[in-house]
Amino acid sequence: MGSSLSLIVIPSEVAAATESRDLGFLETGNRKLETKNMPLIQITLLKGRTTEQKRKIAQRMTDVLVEEAKTAKEGVVVTFVDVDKDSYARGGELMLDKK
């Protein structure tokens, strides 16, 4: 398991399908949440993390954005991109070749 981690946080335009087709909102139960510019977190790391580790990371990243950015928990999206060492380079050198 490598120690390389890349984190990208970008605003996403969430186009949730609702009965009213109001693209700026996401309906959850009886609540209507504004979803424009809700955060999408993409985490790229070397393969080897367990599902439980990813679960904890997703929970903690979501909690931070809810607390610090005052965003709705339901609007935070976290994705993981698992990369093989032969497909990840840093400083011009594949991670596979690093010792």
Secondary structure by P-SEA (a helix, b strand, c coil): cccbbbbbbbbbbcccccccccccccccccccccccccbbbbbbbcccccaaaaaaaaaaaaaaaaaccccccccbbbbbbbbcccccccccccccccc
